[in-house]
């Protein structure tokens, strides 16, 4: 995903997490636009000094806990 420059996850429930933007910028440092907004230098600075990282384990656990059985 190193070529990814524009990403839209605004409607994803994980976007409501406090560390969402910082985590996205940590994982995708080449990103230029997130959810329709240009990524600023301040965004990248916040990502490097950001709070607790949203890990894949947190994401998987969230998905499992919200998954509906049919």
N, C-alpha and C positions, 0 to 999 in steps of 0.2 A: 504493500500500500504506500510505498514511498512516493509515488506519483500523484497521490490524492491531494488536491488543492482546495476543493470546495466540498463541504459536508453539511448535510441538513438532518439533524436528529431532534428537532424541536418537539415533535409529537411523541417521541419515545419517552416512556415513563422514567427512564434513567436520567433524562435531562432535568428532572426535578431535584436530583441529588445536589447537595451543597457543593461538592467537589467536581461536578460534571465538567465544567469548562476547563479547569486546570488539568484534569486527567486527560481530556481529549488533546490538549496542547502538549502534554508530556509525551503521550503516545504517538502523536502525529506532528512533530515540530515543523514540518514543511507546509502545514495547512495555512492557507491564505484567507479562507472565509469559513465561518461556522454559523449555521442557522441564519444565513442571509446577512451576516455582519462581518465586515472585514476584521481580520485579526490584527491587533495592535502590538507594539513592542511591550506595552504594559501587560497585555495578556500573557505574553511569553515570559516576562519577568515574574508574574504571579504564579505561573505554572512551575517555575524552577524553585520558588520559595513557598509554594502552596502547602495547604494543609494535607491531611490524610488522603492518600491516593485511593481512588476508586479502582479496586483490583478486579481481575477476572473472576476471582472466587466470590466477591460480593455480587457481581453481575449474575453469575450462574445461580447463586442462592436466591437472588431476587426473582429471576425468571422461574425457577422451580416453585417458589412460594406463591407465585401469581398464576401459575399454569392451571387451567381449568381441565378437569377430566370429563370426558364425554361418555 
